[in-house]
Amino acid sequence: MTAKSTNTEKDWSAFDAHTISGEEYNVIPELTDEFFEQADLYEGEKLIRAGQSTAESPKVLVDTIQPGSGGSLQSHGQRMANPHG
């Protein structure tokens, strides 16, 4: 069975009795339109729209084989030749 157990075996009464103070509200970030634009949108478990990345430097594909090393990539995802020997 892959379902997660909902039994945490912890006494949550102190947590449930806690009243949030005004000072605690100050540390909660505001949920802006930008926040929701960056979020993934799901309908149930189906991804409807992937959120927008805010990375300053988006990921870039990098070829790690140095020119003149003798290394090469074979077609169709087969093994890469050892560039060091």
Summary of the structure (lengths in Angstrom):
residues: 85
radius of gyration: 24.7
end to end distance: 47.3
largest distance: 67.9
contacts: 87
relative contact order: 0.08
helix: 20%
strand: 8%
